């Protein structure tokens, strides 16, 4: 399934004009006065005591110049750059999934490089996390792999992981569903999976862990831990997961991060047999499972990263307008930056950014589902749905 290319949004930078400075005229020449005649010689007298000269005053210390804040990049310019990087990372994720099906490959170092680039972009580009709304039409596993990779790294940064742990987290997140490539006929089936399908597909965790032996540049010092993390990404804190029904302290902390990132991504993206769940509803469900299905600290990290109205959510404002969440404001779970999309009567409005942190009189009433938007404004809902399918820009 292919979709038409999405137009990139480019913000034209305006150049500042410099005002011409007035030319300074040279001051007129001044004729020095004639020297005064010398006084007659005075009679010799006893020399008087000359006071010691006063020390010259120290020059006043100038205060160090205050650092100037960096100019803020317009959000839509950041969004265009984020989409370009997301497209490059998507191609890398696709290449990774293909390579691990070969007898051997060299992909560990390239994933580490992608991890470092992604972590740096998450720190500096506020639009990048919003790219995780995309799905891949031809094979959901491609988009799922990349989105889980990005979400996991955002959580790792939130948790303060050092560069070594962050690198391992990124690699294991990229490889967490590598075993699923063997079960494409099952997960691409139309209709809900039956118990037999699910039992067979649940073997993909072991299949993915076994594929690590094909990655010849994988550091042997971390291979066993990476294998354990990949095996545990579908385990749950209460023992309800697979393949070993591991619980609580048996689970590697990195596996618990990938586990909830994987679950959130899967819930909020469509599958062959179901529609996507509205992101705020998915967040609510994960919060309710805190301490049972998912580790409490992992849940808190996810909420800190995506808030309760994650990027990409459609929300109804207290003004009656409909808006799309663009990015969160850290520490303010319900006051993100949004873009007004529809007027109170659901007619399309001129897109306008609104930072709810700066507008205390405006708040989010609730999240909106795609079904509600389809009822109120089918044309807008259709375009929104199409815009969430990734294509190579």
C-alpha positions in Angstrom: 0.0 0.0 0.0 1.6 3.3 -1.1 0.5 6.9 -0.4 1.3 10.1 -2.2 4.4 12.0 -1.0 3.8 14.4 1.8 4.9 18.0 1.2 7.7 19.2 3.4 6.9 22.2 5.4 9.6 24.8 5.0 9.8 28.0 6.8 11.4 30.8 4.8 14.1 32.6 6.9 13.8 36.3 6.8 17.0 38.3 6.5 17.5 41.3 8.7 18.1 44.6 7.0 20.9 46.7 8.4 20.3 50.5 8.7 22.9 52.6 7.1 25.0 54.4 9.7 25.6 58.2 9.2 29.1 59.2 8.2 30.9 61.1 10.9 32.5 64.4 9.9 36.1 65.1 10.9 36.3 67.7 13.7 37.7 71.1 12.7 41.4 71.7 13.3 42.1 73.7 16.5 45.1 76.2 16.6 47.0 75.7 19.8 47.3 78.9 22.0 50.6 80.8 22.0 52.9 79.8 25.0 52.8 82.2 27.9 56.0 84.2 28.6 58.3 82.6 31.2 58.1 84.1 34.7 61.2 85.9 36.1 63.4 83.6 38.2 62.4 83.4 41.8 64.7 83.8 44.8 66.1 80.7 46.2 64.2 79.4 49.2 64.4 76.2 51.2 62.8 73.4 49.4 59.4 72.4 50.6 58.4 68.7 51.3 56.7 67.2 48.3 53.8 64.9 49.2 54.0 61.4 47.9 52.0 60.9 44.7 48.7 59.1 45.1 48.4 55.7 43.4 46.5 55.8 40.1 43.0 54.4 40.6 42.5 50.9 39.2 40.4 50.8 36.1 36.8 49.7 36.7 36.2 46.1 36.0 33.7 45.4 33.3 31.1 42.8 34.0 31.4 39.7 31.8 28.9 39.8 29.0 25.8 37.7 29.6 25.5 34.8 27.1 22.8 35.5 24.6 20.1 32.9 24.3 20.2 30.9 21.1 17.5 31.9 18.6 14.5 29.6 18.6 14.0 27.7 15.4 10.4 27.9 14.2 8.6 24.7 15.0 7.6 23.8 11.5 11.2 24.2 10.4 12.2 21.7 13.2 9.4 19.4 12.0 10.7 19.3 8.5 14.2 18.5 9.7 12.8 15.8 12.0 10.9 14.1 9.1 14.1 14.0 7.0 16.0 12.3 9.8 13.1 9.9 10.5 13.1 8.9 6.8 16.8 8.1 7.0 16.4 6.1 10.2 13.5 4.3 8.6 15.7 3.1 5.8 18.2 2.0 8.3 15.6 0.0 10.3 14.4 -1.7 7.1 18.0 -2.6 6.2 18.5 -4.0 9.7 15.5 -6.2 9.6 16.6 -7.6 6.2 20.2 -8.1 7.2 19.5 -10.2 10.3 17.8 -12.7 8.1 21.1 -13.3 6.3 23.7 -15.9 7.5 25.8 -13.1 8.9 25.9 -9.3 8.9 27.6 -6.3 10.4 25.0 -4.0 11.9 26.0 -3.5 15.6 28.2 -0.4 15.0 25.8 1.2 12.6 23.0 0.9 15.1 25.2 2.4 17.8 25.8 5.4 15.5 22.1 5.7 14.8 21.5 5.6 18.6 23.9 8.5 19.2 22.3 10.6 16.5 18.8 9.8 17.7 19.6 10.7 21.3 21.2 14.0 20.3 18.2 14.9 18.1 15.8 14.0 20.9 17.6 16.6 23.0 17.7 19.4 20.5 14.7 19.0 18.1 11.3 19.3 19.9 9.4 17.9 16.8 11.3 14.6 16.5 9.4 12.6 19.0 6.2 13.5 17.2 7.4 11.5 14.2 6.6 8.3 16.1 2.9 8.7 15.0 3.9 7.2 11.6 3.0 3.7 10.5 4.3 1.7 7.5 1.6 0.5 5.2 3.5 -2.3 3.4 4.7 -4.0 6.6 3.8 -2.6 10.1 7.0 -4.2 11.6 9.2 -1.6 10.0 7.5 1.5 11.5 7.0 -0.4 14.8 10.7 -1.2 15.1 11.8 2.4 14.5 9.2 4.0 16.7 10.0 1.6 19.6 13.7 2.5 19.1 13.0 6.2 19.3 10.6 6.0 22.3 13.0 3.7 24.2 15.8 6.1 23.7 13.7 9.1 24.9 12.9 7.1 28.0 16.5 6.2 28.5 17.5 9.9 28.4 14.8 10.6 30.9 16.2 7.9 33.1 19.7 9.4 33.0 21.4 6.4 31.4 25.0 6.8 30.6 26.3 6.5 27.0 27.1 2.8 27.3 23.7 1.8 28.7 22.0 4.1 26.2 23.9 2.4 23.3 22.8 -1.1 24.5 19.3 0.1 24.9 19.2 1.5 21.4 20.6 -1.7 19.9 18.2 -4.0 21.8 15.2 -1.8 20.9 16.2 -2.0 17.2 16.5 -5.8 17.5 13.7 -6.5 19.9 11.3 -7.8 17.2 13.9 -9.2 14.8 12.4 -12.6 15.2 9.0 -11.4 13.8 10.3 -11.4 10.3 9.7 -15.2 10.2 6.0 -14.8 11.1 5.0 -12.1 8.5 2.1 -14.3 7.0 0.6 -14.5 10.5 0.8 -10.9 11.6 -0.3 -9.6 8.2 -3.5 -11.7 8.3 -6.7 -9.8 8.1 -8.8 -10.6 11.2 -8.0 -11.2 14.8 -5.3 -13.8 15.6 -6.7 -17.0 17.1 -5.0 -18.9 20.0 -2.9 -21.0 17.6 -1.6 -18.0 15.7 -0.7 -16.2 18.9 1.1 -19.3 20.4 3.1 -19.7 17.2 4.0 -16.0 16.9 5.0 -15.8 20.6 8.1 -17.9 19.6 9.5 -14.8 17.9 11.3 -13.7 21.1 13.6 -16.8 21.0 14.0 -16.5 17.2 15.1 -12.9 17.6 17.6 -13.7 20.4 19.1 -16.5 18.3 19.7 -14.0 15.4 22.2 -12.1 17.5 24.8 -14.8 16.6 24.5 -13.6 13.0 25.7 -10.1 13.8 29.5 -10.5 13.6 30.4 -7.1 14.9 28.3 -7.4 18.0 30.6 -6.9 21.0 30.9 -10.3 22.6 31.1 -8.7 26.1 27.5 -7.7 25.9 26.0 -10.4 23.7 24.6 -12.5 26.5 23.0 -9.5 28.2 21.5 -8.3 24.9 20.1 -11.8 24.4 18.5 -11.7 27.8 17.0 -8.2 27.2 15.5 -9.3 23.8 14.0 -12.4 25.4 12.4 -10.3 28.1 10.8 -7.4 26.1 7.5 -9.3 26.0 7.6 -10.3 29.7 5.4 -8.5 32.2 6.1 -7.6 35.8 3.2 -9.8 37.1 4.4 -12.9 35.1 1.7 -12.6 32.4 4.2 -12.3 29.5 6.2 -14.7 27.4 8.3 -16.7 26.8 9.4 -17.6 30.4 6.7 -15.7 32.4 9.5 -13.9 34.2 8.5 -11.5 37.0 9.6 -8.4 38.9 13.3 -8.4 39.8 14.1 -11.1 37.2 13.5 -8.5 34.4 16.4 -6.4 33.1 15.8 -2.7 33.5 16.4 -2.0 29.8 14.0 -4.8 28.9 11.3 -3.1 31.0 11.9 0.2 29.1 11.6 -1.5 25.7 8.6 -3.5 26.9 6.4 -0.5 27.7 7.6 1.5 24.6 6.8 -1.6 22.5 3.3 -1.9 24.0 2.5 1.8 23.7 3.6 1.9 20.1 1.6 -1.2 19.2 -1.5 0.2 20.9 -1.4 3.6 19.1 -0.9 2.2 15.6 -3.2 0.2 13.3 -2.8 -3.4 12.6 -4.3 -5.6 9.9 -7.1 -6.7 12.3 -7.8 -3.5 14.3 -7.7 0.3 14.3 -5.3 2.3 16.4 -6.2 3.3 19.9 -6.3 7.0 20.7 -3.0 7.9 22.4 -4.5 9.5 25.6 -6.6 6.3 26.0 -3.5 4.1 25.6 -1.7 6.2 28.2 -4.6 5.8 30.6 -4.6 2.0 30.1 -0.8 1.8 30.7 -1.1 3.9 33.9 -3.8 1.5 35.2 -1.4 -1.4 34.6 1.4 0.2 36.6 2.9 -2.4 39.0 1.0 -5.2 37.4 1.8 -5.5 33.7 4.5 -2.9 33.7 7.2 -1.8 36.1 6.2 1.4 38.0 9.4 3.3 37.2 9.1 2.4 33.5 5.6 3.8 33.4 6.7 7.0 35.1 9.5 7.4 32.5 7.1 6.9 29.6 4.6 9.5 31.0 7.4 12.0 31.6 8.4 11.6 27.9 5.0 11.6 26.2 2.8 13.2 28.8 -1.0 12.3 29.0 -1.6 14.0 25.6 1.2 12.6 23.5 2.5 14.3 20.3 0.0 13.5 17.5 -3.0 13.4 19.8 -6.2 15.3 18.7 -7.7 17.3 21.5 -10.8 19.4 22.2 -9.9 22.8 23.9 -11.9 24.7 26.4 -12.4 27.3 23.6 -14.3 24.7 21.6 -11.6 24.5 19.0 -9.9 21.2 17.9 -6.1 21.0 18.0 -3.3 18.6 17.2 -0.6 18.2 20.0 2.8 19.1 18.6 5.1 18.7 21.6 4.9 18.4 25.4 6.1 21.0 28.0 8.1 19.1 30.5 6.5 18.9 33.9 3.2 20.1 32.6 1.3 17.0 31.7 -1.8 18.7 30.3 -0.4 21.9 28.8 1.4 21.0 25.6 2.1 23.1 22.5 -0.8 22.5 20.0 -1.8 23.6 16.6 -5.4 24.8 16.1 -6.9 22.8 13.3 -10.7 23.2 13.5 -13.0 26.0 14.7 -15.7 25.3 17.4 -18.2 24.4 14.6 -15.6 21.8 13.2 -14.9 23.9 10.1 -11.3 24.1 9.2 -9.4 27.0 10.8 -6.3 28.8 9.8 -3.5 26.7 11.4 -2.1 28.5 14.5 0.3 27.5 17.1 -0.7 27.8 20.8 1.6 27.1 23.8 -0.8 26.3 26.6 1.9 26.9 29.1 1.6 30.6 28.1 -2.2 30.6 27.9 -3.5 29.8 31.4 -7.1 30.6 30.4 -7.1 27.8 27.7 -7.1 24.2 28.7 -7.6 20.7 27.2 -11.1 19.4 27.8 -10.5 15.8 26.4 -8.9 13.8 23.7 -10.7 13.2 20.4 -10.8 9.9 18.5 -10.5 9.6 14.7 -14.1 8.3 14.6 -15.4 11.6 16.2 -13.4 13.6 13.7 -14.8 11.6 10.8 -18.3 12.4 12.0 -17.7 16.1 12.4 -15.3 16.8 9.5 -14.8 13.8 7.2 -12.4 15.6 4.8 -10.0 16.7 7.6 -10.1 13.3 9.3 -9.3 11.6 6.0 -6.3 13.8 5.4 -5.1 13.3 8.9 -5.3 9.6 8.6 -3.3 9.6 5.3 -0.7 11.9 6.8 0.2 9.3 9.4 1.4 6.8 6.9 5.2 7.0 6.4 6.5 7.5 2.9 10.0 8.2 1.7 10.0 12.0 1.4 
